[in-house]
Amino acid sequence: MAKNSGISGSGNTITRQIGLSLGADICWAAAYEDILARLDLAIPMGKDDIRFEVSRVTIEPFDLRQPVRYDLVIDRLTHWMHTSREWIKKAVVMDGLYVLNNPWSLQSMEKHTTYAAMMKLGLPVPDTWMIPPKQYSPDLADAPVTLSRYARLFDLGKVGAELGYPMFMKPYDGGAWVGVSRIDDEAALRAAYDNSGQRVMHLQKAVSPFDLFVRAIGIGPQVHIAKYNPDAPLHARYEVAFNFVDAEEYALLTDMCLTINAFFGWEFNSCESLRKDGVFYPIDFANACPDFQVTSLHYHFPFMVKNMLRWSIYCAATKRPMRQNLDWQPFFDVAKRDLPYRERLRAYAAIANERMETQRFEAFCQEHLSHLDEVVLDYFGTPRAKDVVQQKVKALFPPHEVDRFTDHFYGLVQFWRKTETERLATRRAPAQAGRQETTKIKLVRNT
């Protein structure tokens, strides 16, 4: 299903190369490749027609002067595969590669930095302490003398009393809920600390009781908000829920997500927030390699694939320059102003929208990708889409559960198709009514 919005001046065809740097990813990459092929794009940009090819990035030795053939890479390995990370960093510096996400920011901006930065901007991050590790690696030869000179004994119970219970102990740079403990009293605090080993830990005041847990997933200027239940099994944590926030709450969560992502140079990141007494507290927002699997996102999975297609196509087609350096001063300038919190957050989001070229992006999508909704809707009803779901299920579930969970996840995708069909019909209705009214006016005038 080709989409060509016009005829280029010279008839030159330029192919943009998109690379997928993958680990255990199966489903989203396959869906991305399939849908991009179905789109069969030929986008006029100036005098050229822009087409796209996608392939998977391999891991192998590389010459630092070796040219890179990719225009854009969607990276899923930077946070742990060092060879891939260093290849990407070299490619950005040497070859002008555009990559999602900024590898330097992702490497250096652990949760500790994000908490401090967002506290500086005035976001209601819960009170957080850092505590020294319980143990130190024996490989650190200078650790004993350093600790004997400078380490100060501290009363962990006193720290806990000052912060207040309940609280959470969690690694300062952690992810995927590894090493996270809920602490309800001093005995639990001491036990968790004794078991923390060499990890450097945060203690963070719990937002308790809360009445809503949400995840806002940002891809470029697009934010998708899902209700989340951390106590459910992994495959059921993202809930299928509607109207769980009002319009102003939706706007606030969107502005918060865009602010965080633009501040750290992340174009694909998820932000967790808890609502208590009408206030959303951001608790975990350094997730710049967020979940992208149908086995956890299920109903929400097509939204994410579609948003990634839009943003990556836009960046590759327009040769959007990658912001290689982080510039925090405009955000800090806003923070210095005596503004109410909501107004301040809007000002941060305005900086984010400018950096993410939101207006230009939306115009591009309207002109060149207006058919994407229908293509994605059709694709996720095909046997191929079900096969993609099954491939991911087979990788995670025991053989006797494969059929059951394939039907479960594919069924939720079909429910998405139902609600998406209804959404698109609702969106088309005003446009059709407007065209009918225009026709009516013309008939009256002709009469």
Secondary structure by P-SEA (a helix, b strand, c coil): cccccccccccbbbbbbbbbbcccccaaaaaaaaaaaaaccccccccbbbbbbbbbbbbccccccccccccccccccccccaaaaaaaaaaaacccccccccccccccccaaaaaaaaaaacccccbbbbbccccccccccaaaaaaaccbbbbcaaaaaaaacccbbbbbccccccccbbbbccaaaaaaaaaaccccbbbbbbbcccccbbbbbbbcccbbbbbbbbcccccccccccccccccaaaaaaaaaaaaaaaaaaccccbbbbbbbccccccccccccccccccccccccaaaaaaaaaaaaaaaaaaacccccccccaaaaaaaaaccccaaaaaaaaaaaaaaaaaaaaaaaaaaccccaaaaaaaaaaacaaaaaaaaaaaaacccccaaaaaaaaaaaaaaaaaaaaaaaaaaaaaaaaaaaaaaaaaaaaaac
